[in-house]
Amino acid sequence: MSNPLPEIRRLLEGAKRVLIVSHVSPDGDTVGSALGLAWALRAEGKEVRLACADPIPLELAFLPGAHEFSTRRAGDEEIIFCLDASDPARLGALYDAEAFQRAPVVNLDHHITNTLYGDIHWVLPLASTAEIVLEVIRGVGLSLDRAVATCLLTGIVTDTRGFRTPNTTAETLRHACDLMEAGAPLAEITEAVFDHRALRTLRLWGAVLSSMEWEEGLLWAELPLALLEAYGATSEASKGLVNFMSTCAEAEITVLLREMEGGQGVDVGLRARPGYDVSAVALAFGGGGHPQAAGCQLRGSLQEAKERLLPALKALIAQKA
Amino acid sequence: MSNPLPEIRRLLEGAKRVLIVSHVSPDGDTVGSALGLAWALRAEGKEVRLACADPIPLELAFLPGAHEFSTRRAGDEEIIFCLDASDPARLGALYDAEAFQRAPVVNLDHHITNTLYGDIHWVLPLASTAEIVLEVIRGVGLSLDRAVATCLLTGIVTDTRGFRTPNTTAETLRHACDLMEAGAPLAEITEAVFDHRALRTLRLWGAVLSSMEWEEGLLWAELPLALLEAYGATSEASKGLVNFMSTCAEAEITVLLREMEGGQGVDVGLRARPGYDVSAVALAFGGGGHPQAAGCQLRGSLQEAKERLLPALKALIAQKA
C-alpha cells in the first residue's frame, strides 16, 4: 500500500477538531497510541477528544490523559483516527456509520487481519500500532516530547510483553530506543504495567500453581469460583496466569479452566509451544485466537469442561510426538 | 579512566592463548560475555579456554560453547580476561595469584564497586558487562557474528531481566538492537532464560506465594528445606522467586528467607521499591548488593533470622513513611 503520510498531513492541516478512538477491551497499545497521537496533535493546537467503549485498565492510569477517555460518539470532529482496531466492530458502540461518513476516517493498525476500512488506512506488520503512530508523528512533523514518547513506548512494551514476543525485531528495539531518547521512562512504564499484582492475586496464583496437574506434555489447572472468593479476588486476577503457567519447561500445551460467575460455564485459556495450533481446538469449541494463544468458553461445570477439552489436547500432543 | 582499547589490541596482537574467567555462581552476563569474547577471538585464530569455578546454569546451556567451561586454573595462557567479576574473590578457586602475575590480566566489568584489579581494567556503568565486551570487540576490530551477538545479547537480557531493571537506558536498547541486527535471536534467548521453569519449581513457587505474609509494606515468605524436599526441588528452584514476589503492588520491601542445606543457616534475598536502600541492611548483616536488590546469609534458624531481620526492615519502611 502506498505511504499515506502526505494525505494525513493534508487532512490535518485543514482540521481543528480531532477524534481518536481506541478499541474495546482496551490494552496498552490502543491506549498508548491514542494518547501519544493526542499529545502530539495538541502541541500543534488541535482540539483532541479521546473515546473508548470500555473503561481504561487501572495499570494504564499512570499515562498522561488516561482519565480523558469518554464513551461519547463522534460529533463535529473533522478527522477520526481509529487506532489498533482491525475492523470497525472492534470500536464497539463507538462505531457510528453516519459519523464515519461525515468525517475522514484514518485507520492505523499493525494487525495483518485489518479489513482496511476507512478513507485512509495504514497497516504495517510492526510489533505495535504505537510504532505506526511514531511514523505518522515523524512523517507529519509533529513534536515528539516526553509525554508522547511515554505513551508510545507503553504501547510497544505492552504489546511485546516487554520485548518478549517473537515479533520483537531490531526495528522494535530501535523505536523503543528513540522513544527513550525522547524522554520515555522505560523502567517506570515496565513497573507500572507488569510489576503491580495485588497481594491477593499473587496468593491466588500460588494456590493455582501448587495445584497444577501434568500428563504427557499437557499442563492444566482449575480456578473454581470458591477459590477466587477465598482470596477475595475477582476474575481479573486470572489475567496473565495462563501465560505464567506456560513457562513450565515440561508443558507443550497449557490450559487454565476458570469457572465463570453466575453459572455461565467455564472460560478456557490455552497456550502452546511453537509447532502446535491450539486455535483450531478453541475454534472447534466456539472460540478462537492464535496458534500459540487461544481461548473458548464452555457451558457446564469445570469437570465437564475438562472431560471435553483435555482429551482433544492430549490427542494434539500425541499426534505431534 | 583512560580508554584501554589500544593496549588491549596490542596485547591481543602478540598473544595466541587466551584464558577467559567467569565469576562464581555464574549468571547470563558473565557467561554470555565470556562466550561472546571467546567466539570473537577464535574467529581471529586465537586458542581460547573458558573457566568458571561453578557449573553453568541449565538455562544457559543453549549458548554455543556453554559446555566448554572447566574448573582448570590458569596455565600457559598469554592473556587472562576476567569478566563481570568486581574483585578477584569473585573468581573463587580460579583466582591464582601466581598465574595472575605471569600473564597480563584484563578486568572488564560494569559493577561500580569493582576494585580495579588487573593490569588493565575497564569498568563502565553500563547495564551489563556484555556491552563492555561489545565495545572491546568493536574497538579492537573483532568480528561480530551471530554466535557472538547471541552470547552478548543473552548477557544484556539476563542482567536487565529482559530490559526491566532501572539501569536499562536508551544505550542498552541500542546495543541490543545492534546485536539483533548482527543475528542474535531475542525471542529464543528470552524463552530460554525466562520461560523455562521446571514443573516442580512452579509448584514450589505456588506453595511459597500462597503462604506469603504482609505487614505495613513488608512482604515476606519462608522457604524451609522440608518444602524444597516435598517438591523434589533444590535451592536452584528459588532463583527468581524473590523478584517475582516483589511484583506485589502492596510491597515496599520484599524478603525471601531460604533455609540452607546442612544447617548452614538462612539465605536472605531482599528487594525494594525505588527510594529504599536494602543494601545497607544487607551490609549490616554481613551481606551486600544494590539499593533495590541485596542479600545476606544469617546463622541460625528461619525463626531466628526473621526475628533479627524483619524489625530492621519494618523500621526502614516506617522511617520513610
Interface residues (C-beta under 8 A of the other chain):
Chain A: G162 F163 R164 T165 P166 T168 T169 A170 L173 R174 A176 C177 D178 M180 E181 L186 A187 T190 E191 F194 D195 H196 R197 A198 L199 L202 R203 L204 W205 G206 A207 V208 L209 S210 S211 M212 W214 L219 M245 S246 T247 C248 A249 E250 A251
Chain B: G162 F163 R164 T165 P166 T168 T169 A170 L173 R174 A176 C177 D178 M180 E181 L186 A187 T190 E191 F194 D195 H196 R197 A198 L199 L202 R203 L204 W205 G206 A207 V208 L209 S210 S211 M212 W214 L219 M245 S246 T247 C248 A249 E250 A251
